[in-house]
Amino acid sequence: TTFTYSKMPPLPSGSNNKVDVSFKDIRGVAVTGSATFTVAPYILVAPEYAVAAGGVDKTKPGFRIRPYQTEENQPNSLAWTEEQLLGLHGPNLADLSGADAEGFYDRDTVVNFDIAGGIGNFLGGEQFIGLPGSGTRDNGTGNSAMEILTYLEFPAAGAYQLGVNSDDGFRVSIGKNPKDKLGVVLGQFDGGRGAADTLFNIVVQEAGIYPVWLIWENGGGGANLEFFSVVAGQKILINDTANAAALKAYRVRTAPLPPYAEIVTPLPNAAGVNPVIGAAVVELVDGTTAVDQTSITATVDGAPVTPAVSSPSAGRTRVSIPLAASLPSGSQTTIGLSYLDTGTPATPLGGTWSFTAAAYRTVPLDAMSALGSGDNTKPGFNVKTYQLANRANTMPNNLEWAEGVLAGLLGDNVADLSAFTGGVFAESETINYSQSVDEPAGNFTGERVHPGIPGSEGTADNYASEITTYVEFPTAGYYTMGVNSDDNFRVTVTETLGRQFLEILAPDAVKGPMAAVASARNLNTALGGPLPVEPIEGDMVFVSTVTGCGAAGGIPEDLTGKIALIERGGCTFVEKGQTAQAKGAIAVIIGNQDANAGAFPIVMGGDTPSITIPMLMIDNADHNRLKTLTGLRARIGRDNAFELGEFNGNGRGASDTLFGFVIQQPGVYPLRCSYQEGGGGANIEWFTVEPDGTKILLNDRSNPKALKAYRARTAAPPRPTISIAVSGANAVVTFTGVLQAADKVEGPYTDVAGATSPRSVPLTSSTMKFWRSRSQ
């Protein structure tokens, strides 16, 4: 006996469900059972998207196809493809000799295109319509795109599985007008790939004929496109008249065509959106019916807002939806747009979409000087290069270690400083360095050799550079900056390093900063916890078992509140860290042992979330200086400079790291880029990124959009002031800038909300604080 149960509306997409069954057999014996199942993810297609009965010409099956090719390189991006189809990346170079006035071809068969043959699921793939074009890439087939308009007939309500096999990306969507960018996305692949399937499930609530838009793109190389459905495991090309199970497609609509959203900014599901764009913008295009501009309403995160509506040209409506002046870093915003057309009856149109603001930081004003304060006689950057002598291995790819190198804590500088003055190379052009002239690395051509490299030992390894400059930001707002590097870099808003990451406080014989390799950082977590923002300090104890390994008795000492000094070797770094942490240590310093006296320390491996205290490794020579001493005390903490972005992994080939930030006021700001090269290839480029994705080197004086950089400035930022006087029973704090208070002289200090100068504070124990002021 078989019984079925159907539910419409269907069970929620991706939901977990339980079925309980009970029945009696012919003897009257009760039988029960249960089972659980998970509903496959699907997209629900509402009946409102269906074309009215008789709204398509069933004598004209198939698709309308418009090819588009450009000389500008297609980056395998669907957002770029949408712009390409709008003509924003150059004229159409596809072969349109058989197209209509709008650039469309009519096709009454199937979508099964293949430039090479034998690719995908189906035989008989044809050459793409409109290709080859007159573009030069891949003999006229590269940098290409295509949009396909059709009306699919779903003969019954229920679940359907559709699929696209493509090389490269595609998107399939449904809208009341098929080209509506506020329609429902059914499936997509956004990127480059060889011929591969993407399957997607939909549930049609009512039988009918639905408008569908398929866009496709090909960067270069192979290319194919198949559009099909899956029935009982069999893939069937849509509109295959030889197969009765094929979904039917029609290319001509007879019903009125409503308006559609042609441009949506930010795009639905966009990430990394400029947080200070101020408005979301939609451009609507009239169909055979027009937009009723009086009907337009909008919401932001569910709250009604008043959009600005204008008509930039005939048949077009521009809707500007106001947003907050500055969207919170990494926040998601949901926009709703509703409007009617002028049809009878009017058709409700619009949609809801979301986007995510870029993660960013707001640059403080305390280091800013006025616009125009960059010294025009000294354009460019100050570059310091420090190279260490060769050892058995290359130096660790770690910026904390690199800062120790730059501070001269690890031996003589063997870099070639013949072109340096006072240890500084005056770079008047851009930061676009590699290991040889015009070596292809990164985004830009015209590479120059890194100043000071190779050094006296003839190698291009084991060096660090400090690149400082004063950058003029001409307007307030959001900026995207980037560094392409091989290996590590960090950009901060400062003129100098604030502090070394490890400092020995006692005894006097070894007092001072010490170079160390930190195996964890706030942006690149690895072994151990991140370096603390507020430094920690404690007595340092060289464990009596030397290596701190279980086989040698582990660590017998009580390390509560102390920093453990443990020699490398004998067991894993994880075991050493876990044992010391269990004994109460607040940090672990691993000393490179004598067996590695001729080698650099390393970035410690063994990722584990169980170790939350910082772990560092020091050089063998420094380890030997410390391990015989008593009365050791140390401080560990991050540099306190304001950080914009970094890559601090264990090395990489030439790659971009992009980072966004907000400039509150136009002016000149000090920036410092620390760069480090371990071994192998090396390059560094420092640039900004325009809203359209164009990358521009800092201080490229041949490009009017480039930010200007200076080696010096003619004015310093205003300094805060503070004074305290006693007046009767009060302390009077007079200050400029922002007042801060702390319970201890060493901090931490926090801003005093709403404080104005002068500020009177009663002289009582409950209100006594340490005070300081900072720049605005």
Secondary structure by P-SEA (a helix, b strand, c coil): cbbbbbbcccccccccbbbbbbbcccccbbbbbbbbbbbcbbbbbccccccccccccccccbbbbbbbbbcccccccaaaaaaaaaccccccccccccccccbbbbbccccbbbcccccccccccccccccccccccccccccbbbbbbbbbbcccbbbbbbbbbcccccccccccccccccccccccccccccbbbbbbbbbbccbbbbbbbbbbbbcccccbbbbbcccccccccccccccccbbbbbcccccbbbbbbcccccccccccccccccbbbbbbbbccccccccccccccccbbbbbbbbbccccbbbbbbbcccccccbbbbbbbbbbccccccbbbbbbcccccccbbbbbbcccccccccccccccbbbbbbbbbccccccccccaaaaaaaaacccccccccccccccccccccccccccccccccccccccccccccccccccccccbbbbbbbbbbbccccbbbbbbbcccccccccccccccccbbbccccccccbbbbbbccccccccccccccccbbbbbbbccccccccccccccccccccbbbbbbcccccaaaaaaaaaaacccbbbbcccccccccccccccccccccccbbbbbcaaaaaaccccccccccccccccccccccccccccbbbbbbbbbbccbbbbbbbbbbbbccccccccccccccccccccccccccccbbbbbcccccccbbbbbbbbbcccbbbbbbccbbbbccccccccccccccccccccccccccbbbbbbbcc
